[in-house]
């Protein structure tokens, strides 16, 4: 599945691959420590936020992309 912003699609694929590897190789085997995909997720999240802003997609009431404070810091 592509991302909301075409320029974000490759970042989404990289994050999905990282998460799926971590989930299968670590989490399901009882090792939930660490955050090997966190930086990839943050980069992807910023890209999606930018695409949403550029496309003027209303997101009022949605909190899945981080806290309101994070949104204000990243979108200003």
N, CA, C and O atoms as a Tripos MOL2 file, in Angstrom:
@<TRIPOS>MOLECULE
protein
  304   303    76     0     0
PROTEIN
NO_CHARGES

@<TRIPOS>ATOM
      1 N           0.8440   -1.1740    0.0000 N.3       1 UNK1
      2 CA          0.0000    0.0000    0.0000 C.3       1 UNK1
      3 C           0.8910    1.2400    0.0000 C.2       1 UNK1
      4 O           1.8670    1.3150    0.7460 O.2       1 UNK1
      5 N           0.5520    2.1890   -0.8260 N.am      2 UNK2
      6 CA          1.3000    3.4400   -0.8900 C.3       2 UNK2
      7 C           0.9480    4.3500    0.2760 C.2       2 UNK2
      8 O          -0.0690    4.1710    0.9460 O.2       2 UNK2
      9 N           1.8010    5.3170    0.4990 N.am      3 UNK3
     10 CA          1.5880    6.2920    1.5510 C.3       3 UNK3
     11 C           0.6880    7.4150    1.0470 C.2       3 UNK3
     12 O           0.4250    7.5240   -0.1500 O.2       3 UNK3
     13 N           0.2250    8.2410    1.9680 N.am      4 UNK4
     14 CA         -0.6140    9.3920    1.6230 C.3       4 UNK4
     15 C           0.1270   10.3590    0.7100 C.2       4 UNK4
     16 O          -0.4900   11.0230   -0.1220 O.2       4 UNK4
     17 N           1.4170   10.4400    0.8560 N.am      5 UNK5
     18 CA          2.2490   11.2700   -0.0110 C.3       5 UNK5
     19 C           3.1740   10.3700   -0.8090 C.2       5 UNK5
     20 O           3.9020    9.5660   -0.2280 O.2       5 UNK5
     21 N           3.1600   10.4900   -2.1160 N.am      6 UNK6
     22 CA          3.9800    9.6150   -2.9620 C.3       6 UNK6
     23 C           5.4510    9.6600   -2.5440 C.2       6 UNK6
     24 O           6.1430    8.6430   -2.5840 O.2       6 UNK6
     25 N           5.9260   10.8460   -2.1400 N.am      7 UNK7
     26 CA          7.3150   10.9770   -1.7160 C.3       7 UNK7
     27 C           7.6110   10.2230   -0.4190 C.2       7 UNK7
     28 O           8.7760   10.0590   -0.0550 O.2       7 UNK7
     29 N           6.5750    9.7650    0.2790 N.am      8 UNK8
     30 CA          6.7350    9.0440    1.5430 C.3       8 UNK8
     31 C           6.6640    7.5270    1.3790 C.2       8 UNK8
     32 O           6.9440    6.7920    2.3270 O.2       8 UNK8
     33 N           6.2960    7.0530    0.1980 N.am      9 UNK9
     34 CA          6.0450    5.6280   -0.0050 C.3       9 UNK9
     35 C           7.2780    4.7750    0.2770 C.2       9 UNK9
     36 O           7.1590    3.7310    0.9190 O.2       9 UNK9
     37 N           8.4520    5.1880   -0.1850 N.am     10 UNK10
     38 CA          9.6610    4.3900    0.0530 C.3      10 UNK10
     39 C           9.9930    4.3490    1.5450 C.2      10 UNK10
     40 O          10.4160    3.3120    2.0560 O.2      10 UNK10
     41 N           9.8060    5.4630    2.2440 N.am     11 UNK11
     42 CA         10.0340    5.4810    3.7010 C.3      11 UNK11
     43 C           9.0780    4.5230    4.4000 C.2      11 UNK11
     44 O           9.4610    3.8390    5.3490 O.2      11 UNK11
     45 N           7.8460    4.4760    3.9340 N.am     12 UNK12
     46 CA          6.8480    3.5660    4.5120 C.3      12 UNK12
     47 C           7.2880    2.1240    4.3200 C.2      12 UNK12
     48 O           7.1990    1.3200    5.2470 O.2      12 UNK12
     49 N           7.7570    1.7920    3.1350 N.am     13 UNK13
     50 CA          8.2140    0.4210    2.8650 C.3      13 UNK13
     51 C           9.3920    0.0440    3.7570 C.2      13 UNK13
     52 O           9.4390   -1.0590    4.3010 O.2      13 UNK13
     53 N          10.3430    0.9650    3.9050 N.am     14 UNK14
     54 CA         11.4980    0.7070    4.7670 C.3      14 UNK14
     55 C          11.0610    0.4820    6.2120 C.2      14 UNK14
     56 O          11.5320   -0.4450    6.8700 O.2      14 UNK14
     57 N          10.1580    1.3340    6.7030 N.am     15 UNK15
     58 CA          9.6760    1.1760    8.0730 C.3      15 UNK15
     59 C           8.9080   -0.1400    8.2290 C.2      15 UNK15
     60 O           9.1190   -0.8750    9.1930 O.2      15 UNK15
     61 N           8.0210   -0.4300    7.2800 N.am     16 UNK16
     62 CA          7.2460   -1.6740    7.3470 C.3      16 UNK16
     63 C           8.1630   -2.8990    7.3960 C.2      16 UNK16
     64 O           7.9250   -3.8200    8.1770 O.2      16 UNK16
     65 N           9.1970   -2.9130    6.5720 N.am     17 UNK17
     66 CA         10.1340   -4.0320    6.5600 C.3      17 UNK17
     67 C          10.8650   -4.1550    7.8930 C.2      17 UNK17
     68 O          11.0040   -5.2520    8.4340 O.2      17 UNK17
     69 N          11.3260   -3.0310    8.4140 N.am     18 UNK18
     70 CA         12.0120   -3.0310    9.7040 C.3      18 UNK18
     71 C          11.0860   -3.5450   10.8090 C.2      18 UNK18
     72 O          11.4670   -4.4100   11.5970 O.2      18 UNK18
     73 N           9.8680   -3.0020   10.8540 N.am     19 UNK19
     74 CA          8.9220   -3.4100   11.8870 C.3      19 UNK19
     75 C           8.5920   -4.8940   11.7780 C.2      19 UNK19
     76 O           8.5820   -5.6040   12.7830 O.2      19 UNK19
     77 N           8.3230   -5.3630   10.5690 N.am     20 UNK20
     78 CA          7.9680   -6.7740   10.3880 C.3      20 UNK20
     79 C           9.0980   -7.6970   10.8110 C.2      20 UNK20
     80 O           8.8520   -8.7420   11.4140 O.2      20 UNK20
     81 N          10.3570   -7.3180   10.4940 N.am     21 UNK21
     82 CA         11.5120   -8.1170   10.9420 C.3      21 UNK21
     83 C          11.5930   -8.1310   12.4610 C.2      21 UNK21
     84 O          11.7500   -9.1910   13.0670 O.2      21 UNK21
     85 N          11.4850   -6.9500   13.0830 N.am     22 UNK22
     86 CA         11.5480   -6.8650   14.5390 C.3      22 UNK22
     87 C          10.4220   -7.6660   15.1820 C.2      22 UNK22
     88 O          10.6430   -8.4000   16.1450 O.2      22 UNK22
     89 N           9.2280   -7.5230   14.6490 N.am     23 UNK23
     90 CA          8.0660   -8.2080   15.2170 C.3      23 UNK23
     91 C           8.2480   -9.7230   15.1550 C.2      23 UNK23
     92 O           8.0300  -10.4130   16.1510 O.2      23 UNK23
     93 N           8.6440  -10.2410   14.0020 N.am     24 UNK24
     94 CA          8.7880  -11.6900   13.8320 C.3      24 UNK24
     95 C          10.0190  -12.2430   14.5530 C.2      24 UNK24
     96 O           9.9510  -13.2920   15.1930 O.2      24 UNK24
     97 N          11.1380  -11.5350   14.4460 N.am     25 UNK25
     98 CA         12.3930  -12.0640   14.9840 C.3      25 UNK25
     99 C          12.6090  -11.7940   16.4610 C.2      25 UNK25
    100 O          13.3340  -12.5370   17.1230 O.2      25 UNK25
    101 N          12.0010  -10.7550   16.9840 N.am     26 UNK26
    102 CA         12.2250  -10.3830   18.3840 C.3      26 UNK26
    103 C          10.9460  -10.4690   19.2260 C.2      26 UNK26
    104 O          10.8590  -11.2620   20.1630 O.2      26 UNK26
    105 N           9.9670   -9.6490   18.8800 N.am     27 UNK27
    106 CA          8.7680   -9.5140   19.7070 C.3      27 UNK27
    107 C           8.0470  -10.8440   19.9130 C.2      27 UNK27
    108 O           7.7200  -11.2070   21.0430 O.2      27 UNK27
    109 N           7.8040  -11.5600   18.8360 N.am     28 UNK28
    110 CA          7.0840  -12.8300   18.9590 C.3      28 UNK28
    111 C           7.8860  -13.8950   19.7010 C.2      28 UNK28
    112 O           7.3380  -14.9110   20.1280 O.2      28 UNK28
    113 N           9.1690  -13.6550   19.8470 N.am     29 UNK29
    114 CA         10.0270  -14.5920   20.5750 C.3      29 UNK29
    115 C          10.2960  -14.1160   21.9970 C.2      29 UNK29
    116 O          11.1600  -14.6590   22.6860 O.2      29 UNK29
    117 N           9.5520  -13.0960   22.4340 N.am     30 UNK30
    118 CA          9.6330  -12.6380   23.8120 C.3      30 UNK30
    119 C          10.6310  -11.5260   24.0810 C.2      30 UNK30
    120 O          10.8310  -11.1550   25.2370 O.2      30 UNK30
    121 N          11.2580  -10.9870   23.0540 N.am     31 UNK31
    122 CA         12.2250   -9.9140   23.2510 C.3      31 UNK31
    123 C          11.6450   -8.6180   22.6790 C.2      31 UNK31
    124 O          11.7980   -8.3260   21.4930 O.2      31 UNK31
    125 N          10.9860   -7.8560   23.5340 N.am     32 UNK32
    126 CA         10.3400   -6.6160   23.0860 C.3      32 UNK32
    127 C          11.1880   -5.3910   23.3940 C.2      32 UNK32
    128 O          10.7130   -4.2620   23.2780 O.2      32 UNK32
    129 N          12.4300   -5.6050   23.7820 N.am     33 UNK33
    130 CA         13.2750   -4.4590   24.1500 C.3      33 UNK33
    131 C          13.8240   -3.7680   22.9100 C.2      33 UNK33
    132 O          13.8980   -4.3440   21.8240 O.2      33 UNK33
    133 N          14.2000   -2.5240   23.1110 N.am     34 UNK34
    134 CA         14.7960   -1.7530   22.0260 C.3      34 UNK34
    135 C          13.7560   -1.1630   21.0950 C.2      34 UNK34
    136 O          12.5740   -1.5040   21.1380 O.2      34 UNK34
    137 N          14.2310   -0.2820   20.2670 N.am     35 UNK35
    138 CA         13.3610    0.3830   19.2870 C.3      35 UNK35
    139 C          14.1530    0.5330   17.9880 C.2      35 UNK35
    140 O          14.5490    1.6420   17.6310 O.2      35 UNK35
    141 N          14.3880   -0.5730   17.2810 N.am     36 UNK36
    142 CA         15.2490   -0.5190   16.1100 C.3      36 UNK36
    143 C          14.6660    0.2650   14.9370 C.2      36 UNK36
    144 O          15.4010    0.6500   14.0280 O.2      36 UNK36
    145 N          13.3770    0.5020   14.9460 N.am     37 UNK37
    146 CA         12.7330    1.1690   13.8100 C.3      37 UNK37
    147 C          12.2460    2.5680   14.1400 C.2      37 UNK37
    148 O          11.6110    3.2140   13.3060 O.2      37 UNK37
    149 N          12.5270    3.0370   15.3230 N.am     38 UNK38
    150 CA         12.0170    4.3250   15.7790 C.3      38 UNK38
    151 C          12.4040    5.4900   14.8990 C.2      38 UNK38
    152 O          11.5670    6.3390   14.5930 O.2      38 UNK38
    153 N          13.6600    5.5460   14.4880 N.am     39 UNK39
    154 CA         14.1120    6.6650   13.6520 C.3      39 UNK39
    155 C          13.4440    6.6170   12.2770 C.2      39 UNK39
    156 O          13.0550    7.6530   11.7390 O.2      39 UNK39
    157 N          13.3110    5.4240   11.7120 N.am     40 UNK40
    158 CA         12.6110    5.2890   10.4260 C.3      40 UNK40
    159 C          11.1610    5.7570   10.5590 C.2      40 UNK40
    160 O          10.6340    6.4390    9.6790 O.2      40 UNK40
    161 N          10.5240    5.3820   11.6710 N.am     41 UNK41
    162 CA          9.1410    5.7950   11.8830 C.3      41 UNK41
    163 C           9.0250    7.3060   12.0030 C.2      41 UNK41
    164 O           8.1220    7.9040   11.4190 O.2      41 UNK41
    165 N           9.9270    7.9320   12.7520 N.am     42 UNK42
    166 CA          9.8690    9.3870   12.9230 C.3      42 UNK42
    167 C          10.0440   10.1130   11.5850 C.2      42 UNK42
    168 O           9.3470   11.0910   11.3190 O.2      42 UNK42
    169 N          10.9640    9.6450   10.7480 N.am     43 UNK43
    170 CA         11.1620   10.2610    9.4300 C.3      43 UNK43
    171 C           9.9080   10.0940    8.5740 C.2      43 UNK43
    172 O           9.4670   11.0350    7.9120 O.2      43 UNK43
    173 N           9.3450    8.9020    8.5930 N.am     44 UNK44
    174 CA          8.1250    8.6410    7.8220 C.3      44 UNK44
    175 C           6.9730    9.5050    8.3430 C.2      44 UNK44
    176 O           6.2180   10.0810    7.5590 O.2      44 UNK44
    177 N           6.8460    9.5900    9.6520 N.am     45 UNK45
    178 CA          5.7860   10.3830   10.2700 C.3      45 UNK45
    179 C           5.8730   11.8480    9.8460 C.2      45 UNK45
    180 O           4.8580   12.4600    9.5150 O.2      45 UNK45
    181 N           7.0750   12.4090    9.8550 N.am     46 UNK46
    182 CA          7.2600   13.8010    9.4340 C.3      46 UNK46
    183 C           6.8900   13.9880    7.9630 C.2      46 UNK46
    184 O           6.2790   14.9910    7.5940 O.2      46 UNK46
    185 N           7.2570   13.0320    7.1400 N.am     47 UNK47
    186 CA          6.9260   13.1000    5.7230 C.3      47 UNK47
    187 C           5.4070   13.0830    5.5270 C.2      47 UNK47
    188 O           4.8720   13.8630    4.7390 O.2      47 UNK47
    189 N           4.7230   12.2020    6.2390 N.am     48 UNK48
    190 CA          3.2640   12.1080    6.1360 C.3      48 UNK48
    191 C           2.6100   13.3920    6.6340 C.2      48 UNK48
    192 O           1.6680   13.8900    6.0170 O.2      48 UNK48
    193 N           3.1020   13.9230    7.7370 N.am     49 UNK49
    194 CA          2.5400   15.1720    8.2510 C.3      49 UNK49
    195 C           2.6850   16.2960    7.2360 C.2      49 UNK49
    196 O           1.7630   17.0890    7.0440 O.2      49 UNK49
    197 N           3.8440   16.3650    6.5860 N.am     50 UNK50
    198 CA          4.0710   17.3860    5.5700 C.3      50 UNK50
    199 C           3.1180   17.1820    4.3840 C.2      50 UNK50
    200 O           2.5330   18.1460    3.8910 O.2      50 UNK50
    201 N           2.9610   15.9490    3.9300 N.am     51 UNK51
    202 CA          2.0740   15.6550    2.7990 C.3      51 UNK51
    203 C           0.6290   16.0070    3.1260 C.2      51 UNK51
    204 O          -0.0870   16.5480    2.2830 O.2      51 UNK51
    205 N           0.2000   15.7050    4.3420 N.am     52 UNK52
    206 CA         -1.1620   16.0180    4.7670 C.3      52 UNK52
    207 C          -1.3720   17.5240    4.7710 C.2      52 UNK52
    208 O          -2.4100   18.0200    4.3320 O.2      52 UNK52
    209 N          -0.3780   18.2430    5.2720 N.am     53 UNK53
    210 CA         -0.4720   19.6990    5.3130 C.3      53 UNK53
    211 C          -0.5130   20.2800    3.8950 C.2      53 UNK53
    212 O          -1.3260   21.1560    3.6030 O.2      53 UNK53
    213 N           0.3670   19.7880    3.0200 N.am     54 UNK54
    214 CA          0.4150   20.2840    1.6470 C.3      54 UNK54
    215 C          -0.8630   19.9830    0.8680 C.2      54 UNK54
    216 O          -1.2870   20.7760    0.0270 O.2      54 UNK54
    217 N          -1.4730   18.8340    1.1520 N.am     55 UNK55
    218 CA         -2.7060   18.4520    0.4530 C.3      55 UNK55
    219 C          -3.9520   19.0080    1.1360 C.2      55 UNK55
    220 O          -5.0740   18.8070    0.6730 O.2      55 UNK55
    221 N          -3.7310   19.7120    2.2510 N.am     56 UNK56
    222 CA         -4.8140   20.3270    3.0120 C.3      56 UNK56
    223 C          -5.8750   19.3060    3.4150 C.2      56 UNK56
    224 O          -7.0740   19.5510    3.2810 O.2      56 UNK56
    225 N          -5.4160   18.1650    3.9070 N.am     57 UNK57
    226 CA         -6.3110   17.1040    4.3830 C.3      57 UNK57
    227 C          -6.6680   17.4020    5.8260 C.2      57 UNK57
    228 O          -5.7720   17.5260    6.6620 O.2      57 UNK57
    229 N          -7.9560   17.5230    6.1460 N.am     58 UNK58
    230 CA         -8.3470   17.8200    7.5390 C.3      58 UNK58
    231 C          -8.0560   16.6310    8.4530 C.2      58 UNK58
    232 O          -8.4430   15.5000    8.1590 O.2      58 UNK58
    233 N          -7.3800   16.8970    9.5500 N.am     59 UNK59
    234 CA         -7.0490   15.8220   10.4920 C.3      59 UNK59
    235 C          -7.4970   16.1450   11.9110 C.2      59 UNK59
    236 O          -7.0230   15.5210   12.8600 O.2      59 UNK59
    237 N          -8.3910   17.0950   12.0730 N.am     60 UNK60
    238 CA         -8.8550   17.4720   13.4020 C.3      60 UNK60
    239 C          -9.3770   16.2410   14.1390 C.2      60 UNK60
    240 O         -10.1230   15.4340   13.5840 O.2      60 UNK60
    241 N          -8.9760   16.1190   15.3830 N.am     61 UNK61
    242 CA         -9.4570   15.0400   16.2330 C.3      61 UNK61
    243 C          -8.6550   13.7560   16.1170 C.2      61 UNK61
    244 O          -8.9040   12.8170   16.8730 O.2      61 UNK61
    245 N          -7.7080   13.6810   15.2020 N.am     62 UNK62
    246 CA         -6.9080   12.4750   15.0630 C.3      62 UNK62
    247 C          -5.6430   12.6050   15.8950 C.2      62 UNK62
    248 O          -4.9060   13.5820   15.7570 O.2      62 UNK62
    249 N          -5.3860   11.6370   16.7500 N.am     63 UNK63
    250 CA         -4.2090   11.6850   17.6100 C.3      63 UNK63
    251 C          -3.2190   10.5770   17.2790 C.2      63 UNK63
    252 O          -2.2480   10.3940   18.0130 O.2      63 UNK63
    253 N          -3.4320    9.8360   16.2020 N.am     64 UNK64
    254 CA         -2.5620    8.7170   15.8840 C.3      64 UNK64
    255 C          -1.1790    9.1520   15.4130 C.2      64 UNK64
    256 O          -0.2780    8.3190   15.3150 O.2      64 UNK64
    257 N          -0.9920   10.4240   15.1220 N.am     65 UNK65
    258 CA          0.2900   10.8890   14.6130 C.3      65 UNK65
    259 C           1.1140   11.5920   15.6840 C.2      65 UNK65
    260 O           2.0270   12.3480   15.3500 O.2      65 UNK65
    261 N           0.8250   11.3700   16.9310 N.am     66 UNK66
    262 CA          1.6050   11.9780   18.0030 C.3      66 UNK66
    263 C           0.7830   12.9900   18.7700 C.2      66 UNK66
    264 O          -0.3500   13.3060   18.4050 O.2      66 UNK66
    265 N           1.3670   13.4830   19.8230 N.am     67 UNK67
    266 CA          0.6680   14.4350   20.6710 C.3      67 UNK67
    267 C           0.5060   15.7770   19.9650 C.2      67 UNK67
    268 O           1.1830   16.0510   18.9750 O.2      67 UNK67
    269 N          -0.3740   16.5920   20.4670 N.am     68 UNK68
    270 CA         -0.5870   17.9250   19.8980 C.3      68 UNK68
    271 C           0.6740   18.7550   19.9850 C.2      68 UNK68
    272 O           0.9570   19.5420   19.0820 O.2      68 UNK68
    273 N           1.4410   18.5960   21.0580 N.am     69 UNK69
    274 CA          2.6900   19.3270   21.2090 C.3      69 UNK69
    275 C           3.6730   18.9410   20.1080 C.2      69 UNK69
    276 O           4.2990   19.8120   19.5060 O.2      69 UNK69
    277 N           3.8130   17.6300   19.8380 N.am     70 UNK70
    278 CA          4.6990   17.1720   18.7810 C.3      70 UNK70
    279 C           4.2620   17.7260   17.4240 C.2      70 UNK70
    280 O           5.1030   18.1370   16.6260 O.2      70 UNK70
    281 N           2.9740   17.7410   17.1620 N.am     71 UNK71
    282 CA          2.4560   18.2490   15.9000 C.3      71 UNK71
    283 C           2.8280   19.7150   15.7280 C.2      71 UNK71
    284 O           3.2740   20.1320   14.6590 O.2      71 UNK71
    285 N           2.6430   20.4860   16.7830 N.am     72 UNK72
    286 CA          2.9330   21.9160   16.7060 C.3      72 UNK72
    287 C           4.4190   22.1430   16.4460 C.2      72 UNK72
    288 O           4.7830   23.0270   15.6700 O.2      72 UNK72
    289 N           5.2740   21.3590   17.0840 N.am     73 UNK73
    290 CA          6.7170   21.5060   16.8990 C.3      73 UNK73
    291 C           7.1400   21.1090   15.4930 C.2      73 UNK73
    292 O           7.9960   21.7660   14.9000 O.2      73 UNK73
    293 N           6.5550   20.0470   14.9490 N.am     74 UNK74
    294 CA          6.9740   19.5090   13.6720 C.3      74 UNK74
    295 C           6.3700   20.2330   12.4820 C.2      74 UNK74
    296 O           6.9380   20.1870   11.3910 O.2      74 UNK74
    297 N           5.2490   20.8920   12.6540 N.am     75 UNK75
    298 CA          4.5660   21.5070   11.5260 C.3      75 UNK75
    299 C           4.7970   23.0090   11.4450 C.2      75 UNK75
    300 O           4.3320   23.6480   10.5000 O.2      75 UNK75
    301 N           5.4910   23.5780   12.3960 N.am     76 UNK76
    302 CA          5.6870   25.0290   12.3480 C.3      76 UNK76
    303 C           6.8960   25.4030   11.5540 C.2      76 UNK76
    304 O           7.2020   26.5880   11.4170 O.2      76 UNK76
@<TRIPOS>BOND
     1     1     2 1
     2     2     3 1
     3     3     4 2
     4     3     5 am
     5     5     6 1
     6     6     7 1
     7     7     8 2
     8     7     9 am
     9     9    10 1
    10    10    11 1
    11    11    12 2
    12    11    13 am
    13    13    14 1
    14    14    15 1
    15    15    16 2
    16    15    17 am
    17    17    18 1
    18    18    19 1
    19    19    20 2
    20    19    21 am
    21    21    22 1
    22    22    23 1
    23    23    24 2
    24    23    25 am
    25    25    26 1
    26    26    27 1
    27    27    28 2
    28    27    29 am
    29    29    30 1
    30    30    31 1
    31    31    32 2
    32    31    33 am
    33    33    34 1
    34    34    35 1
    35    35    36 2
    36    35    37 am
    37    37    38 1
    38    38    39 1
    39    39    40 2
    40    39    41 am
    41    41    42 1
    42    42    43 1
    43    43    44 2
    44    43    45 am
    45    45    46 1
    46    46    47 1
    47    47    48 2
    48    47    49 am
    49    49    50 1
    50    50    51 1
    51    51    52 2
    52    51    53 am
    53    53    54 1
    54    54    55 1
    55    55    56 2
    56    55    57 am
    57    57    58 1
    58    58    59 1
    59    59    60 2
    60    59    61 am
    61    61    62 1
    62    62    63 1
    63    63    64 2
    64    63    65 am
    65    65    66 1
    66    66    67 1
    67    67    68 2
    68    67    69 am
    69    69    70 1
    70    70    71 1
    71    71    72 2
    72    71    73 am
    73    73    74 1
    74    74    75 1
    75    75    76 2
    76    75    77 am
    77    77    78 1
    78    78    79 1
    79    79    80 2
    80    79    81 am
    81    81    82 1
    82    82    83 1
    83    83    84 2
    84    83    85 am
    85    85    86 1
    86    86    87 1
    87    87    88 2
    88    87    89 am
    89    89    90 1
    90    90    91 1
    91    91    92 2
    92    91    93 am
    93    93    94 1
    94    94    95 1
    95    95    96 2
    96    95    97 am
    97    97    98 1
    98    98    99 1
    99    99   100 2
   100    99   101 am
   101   101   102 1
   102   102   103 1
   103   103   104 2
   104   103   105 am
   105   105   106 1
   106   106   107 1
   107   107   108 2
   108   107   109 am
   109   109   110 1
   110   110   111 1
   111   111   112 2
   112   111   113 am
   113   113   114 1
   114   114   115 1
   115   115   116 2
   116   115   117 am
   117   117   118 1
   118   118   119 1
   119   119   120 2
   120   119   121 am
   121   121   122 1
   122   122   123 1
   123   123   124 2
   124   123   125 am
   125   125   126 1
   126   126   127 1
   127   127   128 2
   128   127   129 am
   129   129   130 1
   130   130   131 1
   131   131   132 2
   132   131   133 am
   133   133   134 1
   134   134   135 1
   135   135   136 2
   136   135   137 am
   137   137   138 1
   138   138   139 1
   139   139   140 2
   140   139   141 am
   141   141   142 1
   142   142   143 1
   143   143   144 2
   144   143   145 am
   145   145   146 1
   146   146   147 1
   147   147   148 2
   148   147   149 am
   149   149   150 1
   150   150   151 1
   151   151   152 2
   152   151   153 am
   153   153   154 1
   154   154   155 1
   155   155   156 2
   156   155   157 am
   157   157   158 1
   158   158   159 1
   159   159   160 2
   160   159   161 am
   161   161   162 1
   162   162   163 1
   163   163   164 2
   164   163   165 am
   165   165   166 1
   166   166   167 1
   167   167   168 2
   168   167   169 am
   169   169   170 1
   170   170   171 1
   171   171   172 2
   172   171   173 am
   173   173   174 1
   174   174   175 1
   175   175   176 2
   176   175   177 am
   177   177   178 1
   178   178   179 1
   179   179   180 2
   180   179   181 am
   181   181   182 1
   182   182   183 1
   183   183   184 2
   184   183   185 am
   185   185   186 1
   186   186   187 1
   187   187   188 2
   188   187   189 am
   189   189   190 1
   190   190   191 1
   191   191   192 2
   192   191   193 am
   193   193   194 1
   194   194   195 1
   195   195   196 2
   196   195   197 am
   197   197   198 1
   198   198   199 1
   199   199   200 2
   200   199   201 am
   201   201   202 1
   202   202   203 1
   203   203   204 2
   204   203   205 am
   205   205   206 1
   206   206   207 1
   207   207   208 2
   208   207   209 am
   209   209   210 1
   210   210   211 1
   211   211   212 2
   212   211   213 am
   213   213   214 1
   214   214   215 1
   215   215   216 2
   216   215   217 am
   217   217   218 1
   218   218   219 1
   219   219   220 2
   220   219   221 am
   221   221   222 1
   222   222   223 1
   223   223   224 2
   224   223   225 am
   225   225   226 1
   226   226   227 1
   227   227   228 2
   228   227   229 am
   229   229   230 1
   230   230   231 1
   231   231   232 2
   232   231   233 am
   233   233   234 1
   234   234   235 1
   235   235   236 2
   236   235   237 am
   237   237   238 1
   238   238   239 1
   239   239   240 2
   240   239   241 am
   241   241   242 1
   242   242   243 1
   243   243   244 2
   244   243   245 am
   245   245   246 1
   246   246   247 1
   247   247   248 2
   248   247   249 am
   249   249   250 1
   250   250   251 1
   251   251   252 2
   252   251   253 am
   253   253   254 1
   254   254   255 1
   255   255   256 2
   256   255   257 am
   257   257   258 1
   258   258   259 1
   259   259   260 2
   260   259   261 am
   261   261   262 1
   262   262   263 1
   263   263   264 2
   264   263   265 am
   265   265   266 1
   266   266   267 1
   267   267   268 2
   268   267   269 am
   269   269   270 1
   270   270   271 1
   271   271   272 2
   272   271   273 am
   273   273   274 1
   274   274   275 1
   275   275   276 2
   276   275   277 am
   277   277   278 1
   278   278   279 1
   279   279   280 2
   280   279   281 am
   281   281   282 1
   282   282   283 1
   283   283   284 2
   284   283   285 am
   285   285   286 1
   286   286   287 1
   287   287   288 2
   288   287   289 am
   289   289   290 1
   290   290   291 1
   291   291   292 2
   292   291   293 am
   293   293   294 1
   294   294   295 1
   295   295   296 2
   296   295   297 am
   297   297   298 1
   298   298   299 1
   299   299   300 2
   300   299   301 am
   301   301   302 1
   302   302   303 1
   303   303   304 2
@<TRIPOS>SUBSTRUCTURE
     1 UNK1         2 RESIDUE 1 A UNK
     2 UNK2         6 RESIDUE 1 A UNK
     3 UNK3        10 RESIDUE 1 A UNK
     4 UNK4        14 RESIDUE 1 A UNK
     5 UNK5        18 RESIDUE 1 A UNK
     6 UNK6        22 RESIDUE 1 A UNK
     7 UNK7        26 RESIDUE 1 A UNK
     8 UNK8        30 RESIDUE 1 A UNK
     9 UNK9        34 RESIDUE 1 A UNK
    10 UNK10       38 RESIDUE 1 A UNK
    11 UNK11       42 RESIDUE 1 A UNK
    12 UNK12       46 RESIDUE 1 A UNK
    13 UNK13       50 RESIDUE 1 A UNK
    14 UNK14       54 RESIDUE 1 A UNK
    15 UNK15       58 RESIDUE 1 A UNK
    16 UNK16       62 RESIDUE 1 A UNK
    17 UNK17       66 RESIDUE 1 A UNK
    18 UNK18       70 RESIDUE 1 A UNK
    19 UNK19       74 RESIDUE 1 A UNK
    20 UNK20       78 RESIDUE 1 A UNK
    21 UNK21       82 RESIDUE 1 A UNK
    22 UNK22       86 RESIDUE 1 A UNK
    23 UNK23       90 RESIDUE 1 A UNK
    24 UNK24       94 RESIDUE 1 A UNK
    25 UNK25       98 RESIDUE 1 A UNK
    26 UNK26      102 RESIDUE 1 A UNK
    27 UNK27      106 RESIDUE 1 A UNK
    28 UNK28      110 RESIDUE 1 A UNK
    29 UNK29      114 RESIDUE 1 A UNK
    30 UNK30      118 RESIDUE 1 A UNK
    31 UNK31      122 RESIDUE 1 A UNK
    32 UNK32      126 RESIDUE 1 A UNK
    33 UNK33      130 RESIDUE 1 A UNK
    34 UNK34      134 RESIDUE 1 A UNK
    35 UNK35      138 RESIDUE 1 A UNK
    36 UNK36      142 RESIDUE 1 A UNK
    37 UNK37      146 RESIDUE 1 A UNK
    38 UNK38      150 RESIDUE 1 A UNK
    39 UNK39      154 RESIDUE 1 A UNK
    40 UNK40      158 RESIDUE 1 A UNK
    41 UNK41      162 RESIDUE 1 A UNK
    42 UNK42      166 RESIDUE 1 A UNK
    43 UNK43      170 RESIDUE 1 A UNK
    44 UNK44      174 RESIDUE 1 A UNK
    45 UNK45      178 RESIDUE 1 A UNK
    46 UNK46      182 RESIDUE 1 A UNK
    47 UNK47      186 RESIDUE 1 A UNK
    48 UNK48      190 RESIDUE 1 A UNK
    49 UNK49      194 RESIDUE 1 A UNK
    50 UNK50      198 RESIDUE 1 A UNK
    51 UNK51      202 RESIDUE 1 A UNK
    52 UNK52      206 RESIDUE 1 A UNK
    53 UNK53      210 RESIDUE 1 A UNK
    54 UNK54      214 RESIDUE 1 A UNK
    55 UNK55      218 RESIDUE 1 A UNK
    56 UNK56      222 RESIDUE 1 A UNK
    57 UNK57      226 RESIDUE 1 A UNK
    58 UNK58      230 RESIDUE 1 A UNK
    59 UNK59      234 RESIDUE 1 A UNK
    60 UNK60      238 RESIDUE 1 A UNK
    61 UNK61      242 RESIDUE 1 A UNK
    62 UNK62      246 RESIDUE 1 A UNK
    63 UNK63      250 RESIDUE 1 A UNK
    64 UNK64      254 RESIDUE 1 A UNK
    65 UNK65      258 RESIDUE 1 A UNK
    66 UNK66      262 RESIDUE 1 A UNK
    67 UNK67      266 RESIDUE 1 A UNK
    68 UNK68      270 RESIDUE 1 A UNK
    69 UNK69      274 RESIDUE 1 A UNK
    70 UNK70      278 RESIDUE 1 A UNK
    71 UNK71      282 RESIDUE 1 A UNK
    72 UNK72      286 RESIDUE 1 A UNK
    73 UNK73      290 RESIDUE 1 A UNK
    74 UNK74      294 RESIDUE 1 A UNK
    75 UNK75      298 RESIDUE 1 A UNK
    76 UNK76      302 RESIDUE 1 A UNK
